[in-house]
């Protein structure tokens, strides 16, 4: 999906350049804005994937640490 948004972004910027050269500034602006939206959607997907991976890693570390701590707690109780 990330590649899709990059392709859409590139196509929009190319189309905006075409309209800019043809002198249609309104269409160039709107299409360039859509290209920027596509780029931000791509960036959002990348950041979401990174954050999800870090959360999983942190949860795995917490589970491992919790398992180690629970063994220590049982030793102190007896």
C-alpha positions in Angstrom: 0.0 0.0 0.0 2.9 2.3 0.7 4.2 1.9 -2.9 0.7 2.8 -4.2 0.7 6.1 -2.4 4.1 7.0 -3.7 3.1 6.2 -7.2 -0.1 8.3 -6.9 2.0 11.1 -5.4 4.5 11.0 -8.3 1.7 10.9 -10.9 0.0 13.9 -9.3 3.1 16.0 -9.2 3.8 15.1 -12.9 0.2 16.0 -13.8 0.5 19.3 -11.8 3.7 20.1 -13.7 1.9 19.5 -17.0 -0.9 21.8 -16.1 1.5 24.4 -14.8 3.3 24.4 -18.2 0.0 24.7 -20.0 -0.9 27.8 -17.9 -3.8 26.2 -15.9 -2.7 27.3 -12.5 -5.9 26.3 -10.6 -5.7 22.7 -11.8 -2.0 22.5 -11.1 -2.5 23.7 -7.6 -5.4 21.2 -6.9 -3.5 18.3 -8.3 -0.3 19.2 -6.5 -2.2 19.4 -3.3 -3.6 15.9 -3.9 -0.1 14.7 -4.6 1.0 16.1 -1.2 -2.0 14.3 0.5 -0.9 11.1 -1.1 2.6 11.6 0.1 1.5 12.3 3.7 -0.7 9.1 3.6 2.4 7.2 2.6 4.4 8.7 5.4 1.6 8.0 7.9 1.6 4.3 6.9 5.3 4.1 7.3 5.2 5.7 10.8 2.3 3.5 11.8 4.2 0.4 10.9 7.3 1.6 12.8 5.3 2.5 15.9 3.4 -0.9 15.8 6.7 -2.8 15.6 8.2 -0.8 18.5 5.1 -1.4 20.6 5.3 -5.2 19.9 9.0 -5.2 20.8 8.3 -3.3 24.0 5.4 -5.6 24.9 7.6 -8.7 24.4 10.3 -7.2 26.6 7.8 -6.4 29.3 6.4 -9.9 29.2 9.9 -11.4 29.5 10.7 -9.0 32.4 7.4 -9.8 34.1 8.1 -13.5 33.8 11.5 -13.0 35.4 10.1 -10.8 38.2 7.4 -13.2 39.1 9.9 -16.0 39.7 11.9 -13.6 42.0 8.7 -12.7 43.9 7.9 -16.3 44.5 11.3 -16.8 46.1 10.8 -14.0 48.5 7.3 -15.2 49.6 8.6 -18.6 50.8 
